[in-house]
Amino acid sequence: MNLEEQLKEGISQAFKEVFNHELAAQDVAFQPTRKEFEGSHTFVTFPYLKVTGKNPEETGKLLGDFLVAHVGVVSAYNVVKGFLNVTMSDTLWGKILSEVYVNPSFGITPPHGGKVMVEFSSPNTNKPLHLGHLRNNFLGDSTSRILHAHGYEVFKVNLVNDRGIHICKSMLAYSKWGNGETPESAGLKGDHLIGKYYVIFDKEYKKEIETLKAQGIEEEAAKKKAPLILEAQTVLKKWEENDPETVSLWKLMNGWVYEGFDATYKAMGVSFDKMYQESNTYLLGKDIVDEGLAKGVFYKKEDGSVWADLTQEGLDHKLVLRSDGTSVYMTQDLGTADMKYADYPFNKSIYVVGNEQDYHFKVLFSILKRLGRNYADGLYHLSYGMVDLPSGKMKSREGTVVDADELIQEMLDTAEKHTTELGKIEGFTEAEAKELYNTLALGALKYYLLKVDPKKRMLFNPQESVEFHGHTGPFVQYTHARITAILRKAEQLSIELKGFDPSALELETLEAEVIRVIADFPDKVRVAAEELNPAVVANYVFDLAKEYNRFYTEHSIFNEDNQDKVKLRVMLSLVVARTIKTGMGLLGIDVPERM
């Protein structure tokens, strides 16, 4: 039973014995004690005054007396206006520190047999990855790491949108204006080269629309009649008919894009267990339509189209097959869900997709439940908000997209400039300095995008993200580097921690506070896994780094006369560094050993 559980059980027992009231331990909530008061855990008495029949202060005092008398880890308490602040014994904090010190896997749950699939990234092969993709990729990667740390076997998959009219637009523009250009001849990554032709198509298409409008044609009609869009539709038809020349061009251009994607994924530190292509899945699901009709899940209209009536779920009527027998995205997703489950039988399957698709996934999951899929209850849409820059929203078709590669390079340049100016690379070789810039740049980028709850729309500020002060990745990374310097000095001084027992020592308030934060780590990993929210871990490592820096500012480590105190502080530093490294690793972020 961990510390939190012991306290909850103690409060539950106190209500039973002191107030003759049943309060389940799992319904008891503690919060961290505010810094200005003594204690580590606070219980709020106000909601229970009808039960206790006492005023807030008396209720707190009776509960506090019971905890001190019956819960061994509680040494004292104080009550401030109905807030019961509980102080743990120094013996307890020392014992926790010792237990964490001998457990390098602290916070990590052993495998428990659960299997989870995380689908993320899902780019289109007509343009490079952009800032929105970065949030998606980092969320998917970090969530996968956190779930693995929580004992799951994790399958990371990527469903690439590699077919359709948008891909044909790039193909048509390249065939018209490409003149045999290649990534090598253009000096561009493959995905950037194809993105260039997607932008060219859009510009030329808009010119045609304006010409038709000048002839008196309404804009919506002009969009459908413009020669370029009609040609693009012909290209799509040829692709679907497996025309050799069209398929050959498609394979060539997609091959260039995949090479570009691979380089970006490598730079981001993101990988996948399997890549699915929509070109192999877009015909899936038609057999499910027949199954759904037989089961009464779908119904057919007079024109032959097939629909699902989801009004009982608070949704609407959803088309699953057009009257001409062609499928829609929903049909494909039904078939792909079956395919993924056949490949990787899972307990949970998480789709990391932006919140503009919220409704789509409600419909998809509802239909799969109605069809009786045994995996349907384990499906979850990890919905996230848009990312804006201080300069405003992105628009990919107009070529003003915030490109992922360019942003990563900008972060690298900024990290190099910032780090050099602060003189944090003294004694580094050129290769070591380059590695540090990369570690800081990616750490800044990932941390800034992950520290915000995924559901919230956010503003990404590149300049702010690389600061060494404030709520940033480099602040946490610098704290780790600072601690590793302390540990190197401890090694030089031959400070031996093996066999050392800190539980007999009287602790300073800030020492106990750091240990209290350390003790929270397993629970934070659990919450992050259950809520699929890496921000829980991101904010935790920041709080730990901040708390350690408060302690470090107030207390000397090596100038302390009491050698047992020196050992305690070195042990504390080591455990903090290890916890920061593990926590940042769950975000996909490396931490430097020196700066």
DADAFEN-V106257 format. One record per residue. N is the residue number from 1. RES is the residue in one letter. PHI is phi as a letter, one per 30 degrees, with the letter a starting at -180 (none if undefined). NEAR is the number of other ideal C-beta (glycine too) atoms within 10 Angstrom. Layout:
# DADAFEN-V106257
n->N res->RES phi->PHI near->NEAR
n->N res->RES phi->PHI near->NEAR
This chain:
# DADAFEN-V106257
n->1 res->M phi->none near->9
n->2 res->N phi->d near->12
n->3 res->L phi->e near->19
n->4 res->E phi->e near->16
n->5 res->E phi->d near->13
n->6 res->Q phi->d near->18
n->7 res->L phi->d near->23
n->8 res->K phi->d near->22
n->9 res->E phi->d near->16
n->10 res->G phi->d near->24
n->11 res->I phi->d near->24
n->12 res->S phi->e near->18
n->13 res->Q phi->d near->16
n->14 res->A phi->d near->23
n->15 res->F phi->d near->21
n->16 res->K phi->d near->12
n->17 res->E phi->d near->11
n->18 res->V phi->d near->15
n->19 res->F phi->c near->18
n->20 res->N phi->h near->8
n->21 res->H phi->b near->14
n->22 res->E phi->d near->10
n->23 res->L phi->b near->17
n->24 res->A phi->d near->9
n->25 res->A phi->e near->16
n->26 res->Q phi->d near->10
n->27 res->D phi->c near->10
n->28 res->V phi->d near->18
n->29 res->A phi->b near->12
n->30 res->F phi->c near->17
n->31 res->Q phi->b near->10
n->32 res->P phi->d near->14
n->33 res->T phi->d near->22
n->34 res->R phi->d near->11
n->35 res->K phi->e near->8
n->36 res->E phi->d near->6
n->37 res->F phi->c near->12
n->38 res->E phi->d near->13
n->39 res->G phi->k near->20
n->40 res->S phi->b near->22
n->41 res->H phi->b near->21
n->42 res->T phi->b near->19
n->43 res->F phi->c near->27
n->44 res->V phi->c near->14
n->45 res->T phi->d near->23
n->46 res->F phi->e near->11
n->47 res->P phi->d near->9
n->48 res->Y phi->c near->19
n->49 res->L phi->d near->14
n->50 res->K phi->d near->7
n->51 res->V phi->d near->15
n->52 res->T phi->d near->18
n->53 res->G phi->i near->9
n->54 res->K phi->b near->17
n->55 res->N phi->d near->12
n->56 res->P phi->e near->19
n->57 res->E phi->d near->15
n->58 res->E phi->d near->15
n->59 res->T phi->e near->23
n->60 res->G phi->d near->26
n->61 res->K phi->d near->17
n->62 res->L phi->d near->19
n->63 res->L phi->d near->25
n->64 res->G phi->d near->21
n->65 res->D phi->e near->13
n->66 res->F phi->d near->20
n->67 res->L phi->d near->25
n->68 res->V phi->d near->16
n->69 res->A phi->d near->10
n->70 res->H phi->c near->13
n->71 res->V phi->c near->18
n->72 res->G phi->e near->12
n->73 res->V phi->d near->18
n->74 res->V phi->c near->22
n->75 res->S phi->c near->15
n->76 res->A phi->a near->14
n->77 res->Y phi->a near->22
n->78 res->N phi->b near->16
n->79 res->V phi->c near->19
n->80 res->V phi->b near->17
n->81 res->K phi->h near->9
n->82 res->G phi->i near->18
n->83 res->F phi->c near->20
n->84 res->L phi->d near->26
n->85 res->N phi->c near->20
n->86 res->V phi->c near->26
n->87 res->T phi->c near->21
n->88 res->M phi->d near->24
n->89 res->S phi->d near->16
n->90 res->D phi->e near->19
n->91 res->T phi->e near->17
n->92 res->L phi->d near->22
n->93 res->W phi->d near->26
n->94 res->G phi->d near->22
n->95 res->K phi->d near->16
n->96 res->I phi->d near->22
n->97 res->L phi->e near->25
n->98 res->S phi->d near->17
n->99 res->E phi->d near->12
n->100 res->V phi->d near->23
n->101 res->Y phi->e near->18
n->102 res->V phi->d near->9
n->103 res->N phi->b near->12
n->104 res->P phi->d near->9
n->105 res->S phi->c near->9
n->106 res->F phi->e near->18
n->107 res->G phi->j near->23
n->108 res->I phi->c near->16
n->109 res->T phi->d near->16
n->110 res->P phi->d near->6
n->111 res->P phi->e near->10
n->112 res->H phi->c near->9
n->113 res->G phi->j near->8
n->114 res->G phi->d near->15
n->115 res->K phi->b near->16
n->116 res->V phi->b near->24
n->117 res->M phi->c near->27
n->118 res->V phi->b near->30
n->119 res->E phi->c near->23
n->120 res->F phi->b near->25
n->121 res->S phi->i near->23
n->122 res->S phi->h near->20
n->123 res->P phi->d near->24
n->124 res->N phi->c near->23
n->125 res->T phi->d near->28
n->126 res->N phi->b near->27
n->127 res->K phi->a near->25
n->128 res->P phi->d near->27
n->129 res->L phi->d near->25
n->130 res->H phi->b near->21
n->131 res->L phi->e near->22
n->132 res->G phi->d near->19
n->133 res->H phi->d near->23
n->134 res->L phi->d near->22
n->135 res->R phi->d near->24
n->136 res->N phi->d near->24
n->137 res->N phi->d near->26
n->138 res->F phi->d near->26
n->139 res->L phi->d near->24
n->140 res->G phi->d near->28
n->141 res->D phi->d near->27
n->142 res->S phi->d near->29
n->143 res->T phi->d near->26
n->144 res->S phi->d near->26
n->145 res->R phi->d near->21
n->146 res->I phi->d near->27
n->147 res->L phi->d near->25
n->148 res->H phi->d near->19
n->149 res->A phi->d near->23
n->150 res->H phi->c near->23
n->151 res->G phi->j near->15
n->152 res->Y phi->d near->23
n->153 res->E phi->d near->16
n->154 res->V phi->c near->22
n->155 res->F phi->c near->20
n->156 res->K phi->c near->21
n->157 res->V phi->b near->20
n->158 res->N phi->b near->22
n->159 res->L phi->c near->23
n->160 res->V phi->d near->22
n->161 res->N phi->d near->17
n->162 res->D phi->c near->23
n->163 res->R phi->b near->21
n->164 res->G phi->j near->17
n->165 res->I phi->d near->12
n->166 res->H phi->d near->17
n->167 res->I phi->d near->26
n->168 res->C phi->d near->25
n->169 res->K phi->d near->26
n->170 res->S phi->d near->29
n->171 res->M phi->d near->26
n->172 res->L phi->d near->24
n->173 res->A phi->d near->24
n->174 res->Y phi->d near->22
n->175 res->S phi->d near->15
n->176 res->K phi->d near->14
n->177 res->W phi->b near->13
n->178 res->G phi->d near->19
n->179 res->N phi->h near->7
n->180 res->G phi->i near->6
n->181 res->E phi->e near->14
n->182 res->T phi->b near->13
n->183 res->P phi->e near->18
n->184 res->E phi->d near->10
n->185 res->S phi->d near->10
n->186 res->A phi->d near->13
n->187 res->G phi->i near->9
n->188 res->L phi->b near->18
n->189 res->K phi->d near->21
n->190 res->G phi->e near->25
n->191 res->D phi->d near->28
n->192 res->H phi->d near->19
n->193 res->L phi->d near->24
n->194 res->I phi->d near->27
n->195 res->G phi->d near->26
n->196 res->K phi->e near->20
n->197 res->Y phi->d near->23
n->198 res->Y phi->d near->22
n->199 res->V phi->d near->20
n->200 res->I phi->d near->19
n->201 res->F phi->e near->25
n->202 res->D phi->d near->17
n->203 res->K phi->d near->12
n->204 res->E phi->d near->18
n->205 res->Y phi->d near->20
n->206 res->K phi->d near->15
n->207 res->K phi->d near->12
n->208 res->E phi->d near->17
n->209 res->I phi->d near->21
n->210 res->E phi->d near->12
n->211 res->T phi->d near->13
n->212 res->L phi->d near->19
n->213 res->K phi->d near->14
n->214 res->A phi->d near->9
n->215 res->Q phi->d near->7
n->216 res->G phi->j near->7
n->217 res->I phi->d near->16
n->218 res->E phi->d near->11
n->219 res->E phi->e near->10
n->220 res->E phi->d near->9
n->221 res->A phi->d near->12
n->222 res->A phi->d near->19
n->223 res->K phi->d near->16
n->224 res->K phi->d near->13
n->225 res->K phi->c near->14
n->226 res->A phi->e near->21
n->227 res->P phi->e near->12
n->228 res->L phi->d near->19
n->229 res->I phi->d near->20
n->230 res->L phi->d near->11
n->231 res->E phi->d near->16
n->232 res->A phi->d near->22
n->233 res->Q phi->d near->14
n->234 res->T phi->d near->13
n->235 res->V phi->e near->21
n->236 res->L phi->d near->20
n->237 res->K phi->d near->12
n->238 res->K phi->d near->18
n->239 res->W phi->d near->19
n->240 res->E phi->d near->13
n->241 res->E phi->d near->9
n->242 res->N phi->i near->8
n->243 res->D phi->e near->14
n->244 res->P phi->e near->8
n->245 res->E phi->d near->9
n->246 res->T phi->d near->20
n->247 res->V phi->d near->14
n->248 res->S phi->d near->10
n->249 res->L phi->d near->20
n->250 res->W phi->e near->22
n->251 res->K phi->d near->11
n->252 res->L phi->d near->13
n->253 res->M phi->d near->23
n->254 res->N phi->d near->22
n->255 res->G phi->e near->13
n->256 res->W phi->d near->21
n->257 res->V phi->d near->27
n->258 res->Y phi->d near->18
n->259 res->E phi->d near->13
n->260 res->G phi->d near->24
n->261 res->F phi->e near->23
n->262 res->D phi->e near->14
n->263 res->A phi->d near->14
n->264 res->T phi->d near->22
n->265 res->Y phi->d near->19
n->266 res->K phi->d near->10
n->267 res->A phi->d near->16
n->268 res->M phi->d near->22
n->269 res->G phi->i near->15
n->270 res->V phi->c near->20
n->271 res->S phi->b near->12
n->272 res->F phi->b near->19
n->273 res->D phi->d near->14
n->274 res->K phi->a near->14
n->275 res->M phi->c near->13
n->276 res->Y phi->c near->19
n->277 res->Q phi->c near->16
n->278 res->E phi->d near->20
n->279 res->S phi->d near->19
n->280 res->N phi->c near->14
n->281 res->T phi->c near->19
n->282 res->Y phi->d near->20
n->283 res->L phi->c near->13
n->284 res->L phi->d near->19
n->285 res->G phi->j near->25
n->286 res->K phi->d near->18
n->287 res->D phi->d near->11
n->288 res->I phi->d near->23
n->289 res->V phi->d near->21
n->290 res->D phi->d near->12
n->291 res->E phi->d near->15
n->292 res->G phi->d near->22
n->293 res->L phi->d near->15
n->294 res->A phi->d near->9
n->295 res->K phi->d near->11
n->296 res->G phi->i near->8
n->297 res->V phi->d near->21
n->298 res->F phi->c near->23
n->299 res->Y phi->b near->13
n->300 res->K phi->c near->13
n->301 res->K phi->d near->11
n->302 res->E phi->e near->6
n->303 res->D phi->d near->8
n->304 res->G phi->j near->11
n->305 res->S phi->d near->16
n->306 res->V phi->c near->23
n->307 res->W phi->b near->16
n->308 res->A phi->c near->24
n->309 res->D phi->c near->14
n->310 res->L phi->c near->17
n->311 res->T phi->d near->9
n->312 res->Q phi->d near->8
n->313 res->E phi->d near->15
n->314 res->G phi->i near->8
n->315 res->L phi->c near->15
n->316 res->D phi->c near->12
n->317 res->H phi->d near->11
n->318 res->K phi->c near->19
n->319 res->L phi->d near->16
n->320 res->V phi->c near->24
n->321 res->L phi->a near->24
n->322 res->R phi->d near->14
n->323 res->S phi->d near->13
n->324 res->D phi->d near->8
n->325 res->G phi->i near->11
n->326 res->T phi->d near->12
n->327 res->S phi->d near->22
n->328 res->V phi->c near->15
n->329 res->Y phi->e near->17
n->330 res->M phi->d near->18
n->331 res->T phi->e near->23
n->332 res->Q phi->d near->18
n->333 res->D phi->d near->22
n->334 res->L phi->d near->26
n->335 res->G phi->d near->20
n->336 res->T phi->d near->21
n->337 res->A phi->d near->25
n->338 res->D phi->d near->18
n->339 res->M phi->d near->15
n->340 res->K phi->d near->21
n->341 res->Y phi->d near->19
n->342 res->A phi->d near->8
n->343 res->D phi->d near->14
n->344 res->Y phi->b near->17
n->345 res->P phi->e near->12
n->346 res->F phi->b near->21
n->347 res->N phi->d near->14
n->348 res->K phi->b near->18
n->349 res->S phi->b near->21
n->350 res->I phi->c near->23
n->351 res->Y phi->c near->23
n->352 res->V phi->c near->25
n->353 res->V phi->b near->20
n->354 res->G phi->e near->16
n->355 res->N phi->d near->16
n->356 res->E phi->d near->10
n->357 res->Q phi->c near->14
n->358 res->D phi->e near->12
n->359 res->Y phi->d near->12
n->360 res->H phi->e near->16
n->361 res->F phi->d near->18
n->362 res->K phi->d near->15
n->363 res->V phi->d near->19
n->364 res->L phi->e near->22
n->365 res->F phi->d near->20
n->366 res->S phi->d near->19
n->367 res->I phi->d near->26
n->368 res->L phi->d near->22
n->369 res->K phi->d near->14
n->370 res->R phi->d near->19
n->371 res->L phi->d near->18
n->372 res->G phi->i near->10
n->373 res->R phi->d near->18
n->374 res->N phi->d near->9
n->375 res->Y phi->c near->17
n->376 res->A phi->d near->18
n->377 res->D phi->d near->12
n->378 res->G phi->c near->18
n->379 res->L phi->d near->20
n->380 res->Y phi->b near->16
n->381 res->H phi->c near->18
n->382 res->L phi->d near->20
n->383 res->S phi->d near->17
n->384 res->Y phi->b near->23
n->385 res->G phi->d near->17
n->386 res->M phi->d near->16
n->387 res->V phi->c near->23
n->388 res->D phi->c near->17
n->389 res->L phi->c near->14
n->390 res->P phi->e near->10
n->391 res->S phi->d near->8
n->392 res->G phi->j near->9
n->393 res->K phi->d near->10
n->394 res->M phi->c near->17
n->395 res->K phi->b near->10
n->396 res->S phi->d near->19
n->397 res->R phi->d near->16
n->398 res->E phi->c near->11
n->399 res->G phi->i near->15
n->400 res->T phi->c near->13
n->401 res->V phi->d near->20
n->402 res->V phi->d near->22
n->403 res->D phi->d near->24
n->404 res->A phi->d near->24
n->405 res->D phi->d near->18
n->406 res->E phi->d near->14
n->407 res->L phi->d near->19
n->408 res->I phi->d near->19
n->409 res->Q phi->d near->13
n->410 res->E phi->d near->16
n->411 res->M phi->d near->22
n->412 res->L phi->d near->20
n->413 res->D phi->d near->12
n->414 res->T phi->d near->18
n->415 res->A phi->d near->23
n->416 res->E phi->d near->19
n->417 res->K phi->d near->12
n->418 res->H phi->d near->19
n->419 res->T phi->d near->22
n->420 res->T phi->d near->12
n->421 res->E phi->d near->8
n->422 res->L phi->d near->11
n->423 res->G phi->i near->8
n->424 res->K phi->c near->19
n->425 res->I phi->b near->18
n->426 res->E phi->d near->7
n->427 res->G phi->i near->7
n->428 res->F phi->d near->15
n->429 res->T phi->d near->9
n->430 res->E phi->d near->8
n->431 res->A phi->d near->8
n->432 res->E phi->d near->13
n->433 res->A phi->d near->16
n->434 res->K phi->d near->14
n->435 res->E phi->d near->14
n->436 res->L phi->d near->22
n->437 res->Y phi->e near->21
n->438 res->N phi->d near->18
n->439 res->T phi->d near->21
n->440 res->L phi->d near->29
n->441 res->A phi->d near->28
n->442 res->L phi->d near->22
n->443 res->G phi->d near->27
n->444 res->A phi->d near->28
n->445 res->L phi->d near->27
n->446 res->K phi->d near->28
n->447 res->Y phi->d near->26
n->448 res->Y phi->d near->26
n->449 res->L phi->d near->27
n->450 res->L phi->c near->26
n->451 res->K phi->d near->21
n->452 res->V phi->c near->20
n->453 res->D phi->e near->15
n->454 res->P phi->e near->24
n->455 res->K phi->d near->12
n->456 res->K phi->d near->11
n->457 res->R phi->d near->11
n->458 res->M phi->b near->17
n->459 res->L phi->c near->12
n->460 res->F phi->c near->19
n->461 res->N phi->c near->13
n->462 res->P phi->e near->18
n->463 res->Q phi->d near->11
n->464 res->E phi->d near->14
n->465 res->S phi->d near->24
n->466 res->V phi->c near->24
n->467 res->E phi->d near->15
n->468 res->F phi->d near->19
n->469 res->H phi->c near->8
n->470 res->G phi->j near->10
n->471 res->H phi->d near->17
n->472 res->T phi->b near->21
n->473 res->G phi->d near->31
n->474 res->P phi->e near->27
n->475 res->F phi->d near->20
n->476 res->V phi->d near->25
n->477 res->Q phi->d near->26
n->478 res->Y phi->d near->22
n->479 res->T phi->d near->23
n->480 res->H phi->d near->25
n->481 res->A phi->d near->18
n->482 res->R phi->d near->17
n->483 res->I phi->d near->26
n->484 res->T phi->d near->19
n->485 res->A phi->d near->14
n->486 res->I phi->d near->18
n->487 res->L phi->d near->15
n->488 res->R phi->d near->12
n->489 res->K phi->d near->13
n->490 res->A phi->d near->21
n->491 res->E phi->d near->11
n->492 res->Q phi->d near->8
n->493 res->L phi->d near->11
n->494 res->S phi->h near->6
n->495 res->I phi->d near->18
n->496 res->E phi->c near->11
n->497 res->L phi->c near->15
n->498 res->K phi->d near->6
n->499 res->G phi->i near->5
n->500 res->F phi->d near->15
n->501 res->D phi->c near->13
n->502 res->P phi->d near->25
n->503 res->S phi->d near->15
n->504 res->A phi->d near->9
n->505 res->L phi->d near->19
n->506 res->E phi->d near->10
n->507 res->L phi->c near->23
n->508 res->E phi->d near->16
n->509 res->T phi->e near->13
n->510 res->L phi->d near->17
n->511 res->E phi->d near->23
n->512 res->A phi->d near->21
n->513 res->E phi->d near->20
n->514 res->V phi->d near->26
n->515 res->I phi->d near->27
n->516 res->R phi->d near->20
n->517 res->V phi->d near->20
n->518 res->I phi->e near->23
n->519 res->A phi->d near->21
n->520 res->D phi->d near->19
n->521 res->F phi->e near->22
n->522 res->P phi->e near->17
n->523 res->D phi->d near->16
n->524 res->K phi->d near->22
n->525 res->V phi->d near->24
n->526 res->R phi->d near->17
n->527 res->V phi->d near->16
n->528 res->A phi->d near->27
n->529 res->A phi->d near->24
n->530 res->E phi->d near->12
n->531 res->E phi->c near->13
n->532 res->L phi->h near->22
n->533 res->N phi->b near->21
n->534 res->P phi->e near->29
n->535 res->A phi->e near->20
n->536 res->V phi->d near->21
n->537 res->V phi->d near->28
n->538 res->A phi->e near->28
n->539 res->N phi->d near->18
n->540 res->Y phi->d near->23
n->541 res->V phi->d near->30
n->542 res->F phi->d near->21
n->543 res->D phi->d near->16
n->544 res->L phi->d near->22
n->545 res->A phi->d near->24
n->546 res->K phi->d near->14
n->547 res->E phi->d near->18
n->548 res->Y phi->d near->26
n->549 res->N phi->d near->17
n->550 res->R phi->d near->14
n->551 res->F phi->d near->21
n->552 res->Y phi->d near->20
n->553 res->T phi->d near->8
n->554 res->E phi->d near->11
n->555 res->H phi->b near->15
n->556 res->S phi->d near->11
n->557 res->I phi->c near->18
n->558 res->F phi->c near->12
n->559 res->N phi->c near->7
n->560 res->E phi->d near->14
n->561 res->D phi->d near->7
n->562 res->N phi->d near->9
n->563 res->Q phi->d near->9
n->564 res->D phi->d near->13
n->565 res->K phi->d near->19
n->566 res->V phi->e near->18
n->567 res->K phi->d near->19
n->568 res->L phi->e near->24
n->569 res->R phi->d near->24
n->570 res->V phi->d near->23
n->571 res->M phi->d near->20
n->572 res->L phi->d near->27
n->573 res->S phi->d near->22
n->574 res->L phi->d near->19
n->575 res->V phi->d near->24
n->576 res->V phi->d near->26
n->577 res->A phi->d near->21
n->578 res->R phi->d near->19
n->579 res->T phi->d near->23
n->580 res->I phi->d near->24
n->581 res->K phi->d near->17
n->582 res->T phi->d near->20
n->583 res->G phi->d near->26
n->584 res->M phi->d near->23
n->585 res->G phi->d near->16
n->586 res->L phi->d near->30
n->587 res->L phi->c near->25
n->588 res->G phi->i near->22
n->589 res->I phi->c near->27
n->590 res->D phi->d near->18
n->591 res->V phi->b near->24
n->592 res->P phi->d near->18
n->593 res->E phi->d near->16
n->594 res->R phi->a near->16
n->595 res->M phi->b near->23
